[in-house]
Structures are given as C-alpha cells and as structure tokens.
C-alpha cells in the first residue's frame, strides 16, 4: 500500500540539481557581491563621459549619475558593514556565554590556575 502523503516524484535531472544549487548560492550571496558587479558595469558605461566634450549638460548628467550610483553603493556598503558587525558581536557574545559565562568552566579554570601557581 502506497502512502498518499509521500507520492514518489519523477527522476531528478541535472538541470534540477543546477537550478537548486544556483538558488542556494544566490541566497547566500550578500548584496555587496552584486554591487561589485554593478560597479564594473557602471564604470564601463561611464566611459561615455570621455566622448562628451561639446555638450556640458550631457557631461554634467553623466557625472551626476555616476556620483548617485557611487553614493548608493557607499550607503549599501555601510549597511553591510553594520550587519557584519552586529553578527560579529552576537557571535562573540554566544562564544563568551558558552565559555567564560558558565560557572563550571570559570571555577575549573580558577582551580587549574591556582594549582599551577602552587606547584613551583
């Protein structure tokens, strides 16, 4: 008798494995990774500023667009730094609680230190 809750699915193809791996990799990548790729594209598109010598309005427009993009990248970098720093502090606190925050560990450490000081 086949359990209706667990119907066997079809065979898993290589394409299905690749899509699953790409989704997982995309989920783990930070936004800053994509911003690094966008910086390269923006710089390549910004090369157009060299060809705009006669029209100062076009020059100002391209330059302002590059500055706006740079500002957006910097804001996102600051936000990413804050996230990384917050995560670091929480992990540091967890490690402290699992070692020096435990009474048993601290008492055992104190006992061993006092034993080593008494030996010489």
Short mmCIF file of the C-alpha atoms (twelve columns), coordinates in Angstrom:
data_MODEL
# 
_entry.id   MODEL 
# 
loop_
_atom_site.group_PDB 
_atom_site.id 
_atom_site.type_symbol 
_atom_site.label_atom_id 
_atom_site.label_alt_id 
_atom_site.label_comp_id 
_atom_site.label_asym_id 
_atom_site.label_seq_id 
_atom_site.Cartn_x 
_atom_site.Cartn_y 
_atom_site.Cartn_z 
_atom_site.pdbx_PDB_model_num 
ATOM 1   C CA . UNK A 1   0.000  0.000  0.000   1 
ATOM 2   C CA . UNK A 2   1.420  3.399  -1.018  1 
ATOM 3   C CA . UNK A 3   1.209  6.242  1.472   1 
ATOM 4   C CA . UNK A 4   -0.707 9.100  -0.186  1 
ATOM 5   C CA . UNK A 5   1.299  11.750 1.715   1 
ATOM 6   C CA . UNK A 6   4.562  10.608 0.153   1 
ATOM 7   C CA . UNK A 7   3.982  10.205 -3.557  1 
ATOM 8   C CA . UNK A 8   7.179  9.318  -5.408  1 
ATOM 9   C CA . UNK A 9   8.296  12.131 -7.675  1 
ATOM 10  C CA . UNK A 10  9.899  11.784 -11.063 1 
ATOM 11  C CA . UNK A 11  13.611 11.433 -11.590 1 
ATOM 12  C CA . UNK A 12  15.811 14.342 -10.557 1 
ATOM 13  C CA . UNK A 13  17.664 15.693 -13.566 1 
ATOM 14  C CA . UNK A 14  20.984 17.506 -13.788 1 
ATOM 15  C CA . UNK A 15  19.140 20.728 -14.636 1 
ATOM 16  C CA . UNK A 16  17.091 20.448 -11.448 1 
ATOM 17  C CA . UNK A 17  20.264 20.000 -9.412  1 
ATOM 18  C CA . UNK A 18  21.876 23.008 -11.102 1 
ATOM 19  C CA . UNK A 19  18.824 25.226 -10.501 1 
ATOM 20  C CA . UNK A 20  18.727 24.202 -6.854  1 
ATOM 21  C CA . UNK A 21  22.459 24.935 -6.456  1 
ATOM 22  C CA . UNK A 22  22.107 28.335 -8.148  1 
ATOM 23  C CA . UNK A 23  19.174 29.272 -5.913  1 
ATOM 24  C CA . UNK A 24  21.164 28.270 -2.831  1 
ATOM 25  C CA . UNK A 25  24.225 30.214 -3.974  1 
ATOM 26  C CA . UNK A 26  22.087 33.257 -4.727  1 
ATOM 27  C CA . UNK A 27  20.501 33.088 -1.279  1 
ATOM 28  C CA . UNK A 28  23.903 33.035 0.449   1 
ATOM 29  C CA . UNK A 29  25.467 35.904 -1.528  1 
ATOM 30  C CA . UNK A 30  25.306 39.353 0.036   1 
ATOM 31  C CA . UNK A 31  24.021 42.359 -1.881  1 
ATOM 32  C CA . UNK A 32  27.552 43.757 -1.936  1 
ATOM 33  C CA . UNK A 33  28.559 40.956 -4.334  1 
ATOM 34  C CA . UNK A 34  26.080 42.199 -6.903  1 
ATOM 35  C CA . UNK A 35  27.101 45.797 -6.267  1 
ATOM 36  C CA . UNK A 36  30.689 44.882 -7.115  1 
ATOM 37  C CA . UNK A 37  29.475 43.539 -10.446 1 
ATOM 38  C CA . UNK A 38  27.373 46.659 -10.961 1 
ATOM 39  C CA . UNK A 39  30.408 48.879 -10.308 1 
ATOM 40  C CA . UNK A 40  32.205 47.276 -13.228 1 
ATOM 41  C CA . UNK A 41  29.200 47.823 -15.487 1 
ATOM 42  C CA . UNK A 42  28.807 51.432 -14.304 1 
ATOM 43  C CA . UNK A 43  32.466 52.149 -14.987 1 
ATOM 44  C CA . UNK A 44  32.204 50.702 -18.477 1 
ATOM 45  C CA . UNK A 45  29.078 52.753 -19.146 1 
ATOM 46  C CA . UNK A 46  30.795 55.779 -17.595 1 
ATOM 47  C CA . UNK A 47  33.406 55.681 -20.315 1 
ATOM 48  C CA . UNK A 48  30.856 57.577 -22.396 1 
ATOM 49  C CA . UNK A 49  31.838 60.684 -20.443 1 
ATOM 50  C CA . UNK A 50  35.080 60.824 -22.441 1 
ATOM 51  C CA . UNK A 51  33.173 61.245 -25.698 1 
ATOM 52  C CA . UNK A 52  31.030 64.118 -24.426 1 
ATOM 53  C CA . UNK A 53  33.279 67.124 -24.942 1 
ATOM 54  C CA . UNK A 54  30.994 69.588 -26.677 1 
ATOM 55  C CA . UNK A 55  27.863 69.308 -24.552 1 
ATOM 56  C CA . UNK A 56  28.375 70.359 -20.900 1 
ATOM 57  C CA . UNK A 57  24.805 69.353 -19.941 1 
ATOM 58  C CA . UNK A 58  25.375 65.786 -21.059 1 
ATOM 59  C CA . UNK A 59  28.700 65.766 -19.221 1 
ATOM 60  C CA . UNK A 60  27.027 67.002 -16.026 1 
ATOM 61  C CA . UNK A 61  24.233 64.435 -16.384 1 
ATOM 62  C CA . UNK A 62  26.639 61.523 -16.797 1 
ATOM 63  C CA . UNK A 63  28.830 62.739 -13.963 1 
ATOM 64  C CA . UNK A 64  25.851 63.196 -11.637 1 
ATOM 65  C CA . UNK A 65  24.577 59.699 -12.487 1 
ATOM 66  C CA . UNK A 66  27.978 58.242 -11.621 1 
ATOM 67  C CA . UNK A 67  28.007 60.135 -8.311  1 
ATOM 68  C CA . UNK A 68  24.470 58.978 -7.462  1 
ATOM 69  C CA . UNK A 69  25.483 55.382 -8.168  1 
ATOM 70  C CA . UNK A 70  28.620 55.808 -6.066  1 
ATOM 71  C CA . UNK A 71  26.532 57.221 -3.205  1 
ATOM 72  C CA . UNK A 72  24.108 54.266 -3.405  1 
ATOM 73  C CA . UNK A 73  27.000 51.794 -3.332  1 
ATOM 74  C CA . UNK A 74  28.559 53.543 -0.337  1 
ATOM 75  C CA . UNK A 75  25.265 53.540 1.588   1 
ATOM 76  C CA . UNK A 76  24.814 49.836 0.928   1 
ATOM 77  C CA . UNK A 77  28.431 49.163 1.958   1 
ATOM 78  C CA . UNK A 78  27.837 50.959 5.261   1 
ATOM 79  C CA . UNK A 79  24.659 48.930 5.844   1 
ATOM 80  C CA . UNK A 80  26.534 45.692 5.065   1 
ATOM 81  C CA . UNK A 81  29.301 46.702 7.469   1 
ATOM 82  C CA . UNK A 82  26.699 47.284 10.178  1 
ATOM 83  C CA . UNK A 83  25.149 43.866 9.539   1 
ATOM 84  C CA . UNK A 84  28.517 42.142 9.650   1 
ATOM 85  C CA . UNK A 85  29.499 43.997 12.828  1 
ATOM 86  C CA . UNK A 86  26.174 43.172 14.514  1 
ATOM 87  C CA . UNK A 87  26.563 39.495 13.572  1 
ATOM 88  C CA . UNK A 88  30.137 39.511 14.904  1 
ATOM 89  C CA . UNK A 89  29.011 40.946 18.242  1 
ATOM 90  C CA . UNK A 90  26.219 38.411 18.632  1 
ATOM 91  C CA . UNK A 91  28.566 35.505 17.824  1 
ATOM 92  C CA . UNK A 92  31.166 36.912 20.207  1 
ATOM 93  C CA . UNK A 93  28.547 37.064 22.952  1 
ATOM 94  C CA . UNK A 94  27.454 33.471 22.254  1 
ATOM 95  C CA . UNK A 95  31.049 32.247 22.486  1 
ATOM 96  C CA . UNK A 96  31.567 34.150 25.725  1 
ATOM 97  C CA . UNK A 97  28.405 32.653 27.228  1 
ATOM 98  C CA . UNK A 98  29.466 29.122 26.294  1 
ATOM 99  C CA . UNK A 99  32.927 29.515 27.866  1 
ATOM 100 C CA . UNK A 100 33.598 32.217 30.437  1 
ATOM 101 C CA . UNK A 101 29.891 32.774 31.028  1 
ATOM 102 C CA . UNK A 102 29.462 29.300 32.535  1 
ATOM 103 C CA . UNK A 103 30.116 28.920 36.256  1 
ATOM 104 C CA . UNK A 104 31.531 25.406 35.889  1 
ATOM 105 C CA . UNK A 105 34.108 26.491 33.330  1 
ATOM 106 C CA . UNK A 106 35.194 29.516 35.348  1 
ATOM 107 C CA . UNK A 107 35.522 27.519 38.575  1 
ATOM 108 C CA . UNK A 108 37.513 24.775 36.800  1 
ATOM 109 C CA . UNK A 109 39.755 27.376 35.185  1 
ATOM 110 C CA . UNK A 110 40.339 29.085 38.529  1 
ATOM 111 C CA . UNK A 111 41.142 25.760 40.184  1 
ATOM 112 C CA . UNK A 112 43.708 24.848 37.494  1 
ATOM 113 C CA . UNK A 113 45.346 28.275 37.644  1 
ATOM 114 C CA . UNK A 114 45.663 28.098 41.416  1 
ATOM 115 C CA . UNK A 115 47.144 24.555 41.123  1 
ATOM 116 C CA . UNK A 116 49.778 25.774 38.652  1 
ATOM 117 C CA . UNK A 117 50.682 28.704 40.912  1 
ATOM 118 C CA . UNK A 118 51.127 26.394 43.923  1 
ATOM 119 C CA . UNK A 119 53.416 23.864 42.110  1 
ATOM 120 C CA . UNK A 120 56.670 25.882 41.745  1 
# 
